Amino acid sequence: MSAHRRIVRREGPLPAEALPVILEVSPNDDYALIDSGGGEKLEQYGPYRIVRPEGQAIWQKALPARDWTNVDAVFTGDTDEEGMGRWRFPKAPLGETWPMRHDGIHYLGRFTSFRHVGVFPEQASHWDHMAGLIKAAQRPVKVLNLFGYTGLASLVAARAGAEVTHVDASKKAIGWARENQEIARLGDKPIRWICEDAMRFAEREERRGNGYDIILFDPPAYGRGPKGEVWQLFEDLPRLTDLCRTILTPKPLAVVLTAYSIRASFFAIHALMRDNFAGMGGRVESGELIIREKSAGRALSTSLFSRWIAP
């Protein structure tokens, strides 16, 4: 997945910062957004063509119907939450997992019962930026990946030379991430895999005086920790953002927040990050992550982001 950075300036008054920043992922051999429209997206994940729902795709499809029916897997969402029943395989039954790759890092794609396949390709923009910071630092770098999911960001950071702490509340996600580490042949890299509620972990690190040079956090709109802890994005995000500042090292490199909640705007999370990291120098960039379509060249916006970058 190739990532590009583009700043788009809008008409009318804006804060002093250049907003929004549009971070773009283009099609390549590992992943491509082939087409989108009508509330769906057609994607290529390695060897498979996949159709999934996409609420942001409110326009018309560019490709004819035959391109949308000649696919390997379709997420239907019309059966039980558990198991593989929410996927239909028009050509032949497929296994639960299949081999995938990002920038030479091998991992497993998986047909999950909740639509996702184990990777968010638009995040490649953040991964490339983070890897560049780690390599340029020319010193030991500690990375904290909160809500780490299946571990692609952790693997990218570890390969770049960082010591990584990966935190997720799901035992299943942690197991998948550890499996990805072995598949990527990065088993010798220093990654701590921790199954814990993100807020509780950050609070404990604050009490212990532990610090990180780069913090990534990609919280869901709603979630539960392994001990029943409840996460509500708009109620809990300000506290977690503040904690992220307190557990930075004396010479931090970056803090990256991604939000997939459609009720928010990038202006809202920009103000949160700008206020929390005021006085630290550097800059706060905020905007959207997009994927460029292969068929018609349209941009599909997938999420909002805001990141503080050290001077």
Phi and psi in degrees as a GROMACS rama.xvg file:
@    title "Ramachandran Plot"
@    xaxis  label "Phi"
@    yaxis  label "Psi"
@TYPE xy
-97.2525  141.525  SER-2
-120.095  142.61  ALA-3
-132.645  150.446  HIS-4
-112.436  130.557  ARG-5
-141.546  132.316  ARG-6
-99.8461  125.324  ILE-7
-109.687  123.658  VAL-8
-100.271  130.113  ARG-9
-96.7338  160.989  ARG-10
-72.4284  154.494  GLU-11
93.5656  173.094  GLY-12
-68.2637  137.741  PRO-13
-136.383  160.833  LEU-14
-59.2827  171.267  PRO-15
-61.4727  -28.5185  ALA-16
-70.4254  152.89  GLU-17
-80.0513  108.378  ALA-18
-130.483  148.135  LEU-19
-83.6808  163.77  PRO-20
-99.7192  126.284  VAL-21
-105.611  116.563  ILE-22
-102.362  121.564  LEU-23
-117.471  138.169  GLU-24
-112.239  128.404  VAL-25
-102.503  160.114  SER-26
-64.2348  146.642  PRO-27
-150.472  -168.038  ASN-28
-69.6136  -24.1527  ASP-29
-87.5015  -34.9779  ASP-30
-151.368  143.122  TYR-31
-151.268  137.33  ALA-32
-86.5752  105.861  LEU-33
-77.2191  -46.0705  ILE-34
-159.58  165.887  ASP-35
-157.106  162.516  SER-36
144.122  160.213  GLY-37
62.0128  27.2488  GLY-38
79.2322  17.5438  GLY-39
-137.397  164.621  GLU-40
-135.987  143.117  LYS-41
-109.604  117.557  LEU-42
-125.914  155.165  GLU-43
-111.675  114.535  GLN-44
-112.52  99.0855  TYR-45
58.3808  -121.128  GLY-46
-81.1218  -8.69559  PRO-47
-111.796  141.481  TYR-48
-98.5087  131.074  ARG-49
-131.825  139.099  ILE-50
-112.35  127.941  VAL-51
-136.126  157.428  ARG-52
-64.6714  148.932  PRO-53
-152.729  99.4331  GLU-54
-62.4318  -25.0593  GLY-55
-74.7351  -19.7513  GLN-56
-83.2917  78.3778  ALA-57
-93.3039  0.478654  ILE-58
-89.8307  -176.669  TRP-59
-86.6792  150.915  GLN-60
-67.5408  142.038  LYS-61
-87.4183  -32.7137  ALA-62
-91.0664  154.341  LEU-63
-68.7  166.497  PRO-64
-59.4274  -32.5211  ALA-65
-62.6324  -30.5802  ARG-66
-71.297  -26.4995  ASP-67
-87.0143  -18.0444  TRP-68
-97.9808  -20.6093  THR-69
-85.9803  69.2116  ASN-70
-132.024  167.092  VAL-71
-95.2155  -29.2722  ASP-72
-151.504  141.262  ALA-73
-131.734  128.039  VAL-74
-83.8959  121.311  PHE-75
-99.4482  -37.1666  THR-76
69.191  19.6203  GLY-77
-111.964  15.0887  ASP-78
-131.325  -164.396  THR-79
-62.639  155.998  ASP-80
-66.4555  -34.0881  GLU-81
-86.538  153.327  GLU-82
79.7882  -163.882  GLY-83
-94.7531  5.11388  MET-84
-64.7387  -16.3796  GLY-85
-85.9226  1.77422  ARG-86
-112.694  140.959  TRP-87
-115.804  137.73  ARG-88
-116.713  94.4547  PHE-89
-62.6549  -32.0348  PRO-90
-91.5986  -55.2909  LYS-91
-157.847  148.791  ALA-92
-58.5108  135.686  PRO-93
-113.644  154.54  LEU-94
-70.9386  170.473  GLY-95
-66.509  -33.8062  GLU-96
-122.511  161.655  THR-97
-152.908  154.623  TRP-98
-73.3143  135.322  PRO-99
-131.651  171.909  MET-100
-149.819  141.493  ARG-101
-131.779  115.746  HIS-102
50.2024  42.2815  ASP-103
85.7215  -5.59175  GLY-104
-93.4081  118.836  ILE-105
-86.1583  143.135  HIS-106
-156.355  178.095  TYR-107
-104.414  127.203  LEU-108
-81.9722  154.361  GLY-109
-147.659  135.584  ARG-110
-81.9472  96.8571  PHE-111
-89.8273  164.123  THR-112
-78.5612  -3.05746  SER-113
-120.321  33.0972  PHE-114
86.5327  -33.6544  ARG-115
-76.1125  163.248  HIS-116
-124.566  12.5482  VAL-117
100.899  -1.23806  GLY-118
-149.7  144.986  VAL-119
-113.094  97.0685  PHE-120
-57.7472  -31.3255  PRO-121
-62.8156  -20.1755  GLU-122
-71.3352  -9.1917  GLN-123
-55.8621  -30.3492  ALA-124
-60.6967  -45.0506  SER-125
-67.7244  -39.9843  HIS-126
-62.9538  -43.3828  TRP-127
-63.1616  -42.9787  ASP-128
-63.3262  -44.4668  HIS-129
-62.9525  -45.3437  MET-130
-60.2093  -38.7475  ALA-131
-63.426  -40.3991  GLY-132
-64.4523  -41.8066  LEU-133
-63.7801  -46.6998  ILE-134
-67.2478  -38.5071  LYS-135
-72.4345  -22.5448  ALA-136
-65.2262  -32.0777  ALA-137
53.2192  41.0286  GLN-138
-159.318  166.051  ARG-139
-60.2031  133.456  PRO-140
-124.916  131.925  VAL-141
-107.05  128.168  LYS-142
-116.172  134.194  VAL-143
-112.545  122.29  LEU-144
-112.696  96.7121  ASN-145
-85.4728  145.104  LEU-146
55.892  48.338  PHE-147
-71.2062  -16.7246  GLY-148
57.0238  -125.615  TYR-149
-92.9551  5.78211  THR-150
91.7755  8.49832  GLY-151
-61.0844  -44.1148  LEU-152
-62.2207  -39.229  ALA-153
-64.629  -40.3471  SER-154
-68.1659  -39.953  LEU-155
-61.7931  -44.3881  VAL-156
-64.3408  -42.728  ALA-157
-66.1636  -41.0535  ALA-158
-63.7877  -32.6409  ARG-159
-74.5342  -11.4202  ALA-160
116.093  6.38811  GLY-161
-88.1791  157.432  ALA-162
-91.9476  123.426  GLU-163
-116.385  137.991  VAL-164
-115.647  118.655  THR-165
-110.385  122.702  HIS-166
-122.869  129.547  VAL-167
-150.581  146.849  ASP-168
-81.3738  -9.7165  ALA-169
-99.8568  121.089  SER-170
-62.3273  -36.7127  LYS-171
-63.9639  -42.6658  LYS-172
-65.5767  -39.7703  ALA-173
-62.994  -42.6632  ILE-174
-62.5406  -41.405  GLY-175
-63.3244  -42.8445  TRP-176
-63.5247  -42.9867  ALA-177
-64.6317  -36.7534  ARG-178
-63.7251  -40.9294  GLU-179
-62.8447  -36.4325  ASN-180
-60.3344  -41.9776  GLN-181
-70.0804  -41.7078  GLU-182
-62.518  -35.6528  ILE-183
-77.934  -3.86326  ALA-184
57.5516  41.7815  ARG-185
-116.543  25.8084  LEU-186
-62.738  -19.862  GLY-187
-88.5973  -3.12106  ASP-188
-82.0619  146.964  LYS-189
-78.5894  93.0281  PRO-190
-124.798  124.336  ILE-191
-93.8609  124.369  ARG-192
-101.799  116.999  TRP-193
-125.766  121.658  ILE-194
-93.7755  101.831  CYS-195
-161.821  158.801  GLU-196
-64.6794  131.867  ASP-197
-61.011  -43.3701  ALA-198
-63.4271  -45.2947  MET-199
-63.4414  -38.9551  ARG-200
-64.1568  -45.5824  PHE-201
-62.8427  -39.5543  ALA-202
-63.9678  -39.4536  GLU-203
-68.4084  -39.2632  ARG-204
-64.0687  -36.1231  GLU-205
-63.2158  -45.3211  GLU-206
-63.2499  -35.8121  ARG-207
-81.2824  -11.1117  ARG-208
76.9993  21.9127  GLY-209
-81.6276  148.869  ASN-210
-136.159  158.015  GLY-211
-133.755  148.656  TYR-212
-85.6771  -32.4523  ASP-213
-133.164  132.096  ILE-214
-123.995  128.453  ILE-215
-110.917  133.012  LEU-216
-143.294  130.904  PHE-217
-130.339  69.6248  ASP-218
-75.3371  148.315  PRO-219
-77.2424  168.155  PRO-220
-66.1226  -36.2739  ALA-221
-147.539  143.579  TYR-222
-165.61  169.598  GLY-223
-128.752  139.96  ARG-224
-81.0072  173.341  GLY-225
-65.4045  -19.1526  PRO-226
-110.594  24.683  LYS-227
85.9678  7.0216  GLY-228
-61.5485  140.872  GLU-229
-105.14  131.209  VAL-230
-112.472  124.535  TRP-231
-122.227  117.928  GLN-232
-52.6197  -54.314  LEU-233
-73.8474  -24.1559  PHE-234
-82.4284  -37.425  GLU-235
-103.201  -18.2793  ASP-236
-61.5609  -42.5961  LEU-237
-58.007  -41.5313  PRO-238
-65.3359  -43.8802  ARG-239
-66.7185  -38.4371  LEU-240
-61.4233  -41.8879  THR-241
-63.7227  -41.2872  ASP-242
-61.9196  -37.9681  LEU-243
-60.6756  -36.823  CYS-244
-66.6179  -40.7872  ARG-245
-70.0852  -20.8303  THR-246
-105.245  22.4517  ILE-247
-82.7778  152.378  LEU-248
-72.3239  169.069  THR-249
-61.0339  -25.7088  PRO-250
-126.321  69.8421  LYS-251
-74.7845  165.283  PRO-252
-109.565  -41.4378  LEU-253
-169.681  155.433  ALA-254
-132.128  127.273  VAL-255
-122.917  121.726  VAL-256
-113.653  128.745  LEU-257
-120.812  137.661  THR-258
-133.003  125.126  ALA-259
-99.5274  6.48258  TYR-260
-76.9162  122.855  SER-261
-76.5291  -11.2407  ILE-262
-75.2349  -17.7587  ARG-263
-88.1159  167.199  ALA-264
-125.202  160.679  SER-265
-67.1261  -25.1254  PHE-266
-62.6876  -36.9086  PHE-267
-66.434  -48.7757  ALA-268
-75.2049  -24.7821  ILE-269
-63.752  -45.81  HIS-270
-62.1195  -39.3149  ALA-271
-62.2723  -49.0643  LEU-272
-68.1816  -41.7747  MET-273
-60.2028  -43.8795  ARG-274
-69.2021  -40.9414  ASP-275
-70.0835  -29.7684  ASN-276
-107.756  17.1319  PHE-277
-62.3004  142.448  ALA-278
87.2094  -3.31671  GLY-279
-98.8099  0.912852  MET-280
74.378  -164.676  GLY-281
69.3396  -155.185  GLY-282
-149.199  159.471  ARG-283
-113.936  122.89  VAL-284
-108.588  136.606  GLU-285
-142.173  151.572  SER-286
170.377  -134.653  GLY-287
-133.438  150.977  GLU-288
-97.0088  129.052  LEU-289
-129.021  157.608  ILE-290
-118.164  128.067  ILE-291
-82.7  130.188  ARG-292
-74.9346  143.806  GLU-293
-80.3102  -34.6289  LYS-294
-77.2169  -59.1969  SER-295
-109.362  -2.01599  ALA-296
75.8296  10.3125  GLY-297
-74.3646  160.147  ARG-298
-105.361  126.749  ALA-299
-100.879  115.507  LEU-300
-80.2426  128.189  SER-301
-109.539  -29.1181  THR-302
-167.12  167.378  SER-303
-100.821  156.164  LEU-304
-148.467  159.016  PHE-305
-148.843  134.507  SER-306
-140.068  136.539  ARG-307
-94.554  133.979  TRP-308
-124.187  129.819  ILE-309
-63.3713  155.753  ALA-310
